[in-house]
Amino acid sequence: MKTSSAFFCAVIAAALAGCNSEHSDEQPLWTPLASVTVDSGSGTTAAVEVPLHNLRRALRVSAQPQGCLQVSSAISVSGGQLVANPAVSDANTWRTTKLYQAGLLVLEGVASELTHISFAAVACDASVSGMQPTSVRVESRLSELPTNPGLKLRLLLSQTISAELDTELLAQLIGFELQLDIAITDVAVIADTDLVMQHQADFSPLAAILASQPAKAEDIIDVVIGPCLLQQTPFGRQQLAGFTPRIPGGAGPADGVFVARTNCGFAAASAGSVNELARLAAHEIGHYLGLAHPEEADGSEDDLASTNSHNLMHRVPLAATASGLTFEQRERILAHPFVTEL
Ligand SMILES: [Zn+2]
């Protein structure tokens, strides 16, 4: 089936500094926690204290003046180290991914006990030389768990897709998969032009699309559907079915989710049924809210005990034999601060 074509969902950071200034009364503001310097010898920062709280906690981390970061140490209230030792992978470690310029960290699961966090300056990509950050800014956000959890989405649809797509049905189907109320705040039409990433961390064509749109509230998630996604690899151009720059999303360049129409590379096929596009979009939104694939092609598994490969987060979502999420996956997405009362 055509879904065996390459499906890529990146575990990559993203973050567009700059268009987060809007907020409504019910959204708590980001509170500055600390700005710490990167030690030129060790390449890491001092620990930032993160106060414990009963509310949902999230951190927004920014590299200054630019570059990439990785969480190097995360200490829990009981004094344990939470970040994974690469040699050990179990449910007691907190998996975090590289932060490209900026990123959002959701303190749920084992990370709900985090009290101190440090960062290391790292190269953004082996094939790209660039400036490494000299300091790190950390902000905190506390938010209530919503009674009726929902998501606000802005749809950016390519011309071909927008002509055919029933957006109300799309929203219903996405909400069914994620068990969240969905509000479409706006629908915009964009060109069908292919998006070509020159390497795995080349977010520029994706960021350009989002930058062409009016400013929006931070917790409205941009969902781009339609343009074909191509990624340059050492073996040639790879066709992607979807792409989410960072798990979880919420800050950084190209902060949104991207879904290609399903006939990219298949000229005779249809542009994709609303069912297929909704499943692909829900899957990418799942990544944005913090979910990894239960099982990768190399056999490695996510850190949740309850997942099996056949649900919404299957690495080839259209090939999964079941829909929806497990209880643990749902707990994880509910911790993301952009899941709000509509
Ligand atoms: Zn995926």
Residues whose N, C-alpha, C, O or C-beta is under 5 A from the ligand:
A	BS01	ZN	C9 R315
